């Protein structure tokens, strides 16, 4: 009897609660733990770093992992572990900023395009034009014109990923404007801004949150790719992509230079994708019914 009552308590209107979704899906909890660990490393990187990430000591260049340098040293004798920790701050900063601006402007464009038919063709054709080019090619072209810096990487990647969010929100808005309560609000003379903000946008929040987690992961990968190609963040600033780029010439004799920042990228993107899958299941009532 107690087991039945406990099972009923985790359901709301016959559906599994979002908390129970996370509890049952251990991979989501694992992804959340990895992401929290990464955020902790980024926040306290200056205190966790055993060495100055910019200190050059050619006497220990290309030294393998030891007790003094657990991730080894690079071609300038800099501690790879300290550089990976400091690179976490820049890589996560880029990912979070791109996620924010992409969600903000993508949601605005999607709402306007889906609600106002006169703007739909103009905005969506512009989004289609941006999506026609491969993301990395467009990002390289933008960085070539803007120049290497953290701010320019954020601007470029926000432009690259914004069309995907805009089209996602537009598709939700196109369904929302046909709902009876929206038509009733229109009939009562409600303004477009009020309808979009109070009646339509709340339905866009769940897919926008899920999309944001994936944009975060894509941005980290894209920043690493741009920095690896030499058109991203300035080489003197430690990022995961810059560290990998500095070690590509020594991949045979010093694989640790590229291995550890590569693992950091894999772990962070894996955590974000696991968390995104969990949010999708928790926010989608149909998925919750299947659990």
PEHUCOR-V80209 format. One record per helix or strand. SS is the DSSP state (H for helix, E for strand). FROM is the first residue (numbers start at 1). LEN is the number of residues. If there is no record, write none. Layout:
((SS,FROM,LEN) (SS,FROM,LEN))
This chain:
((H,2,8) (E,11,2) (E,15,2) (H,18,7) (H,26,18) (H,45,4) (H,58,3) (E,73,1) (E,79,1) (H,80,36) (H,117,16) (H,135,12) (H,150,27) (H,180,8) (H,192,38) (H,240,11) (H,256,28) (H,285,6))
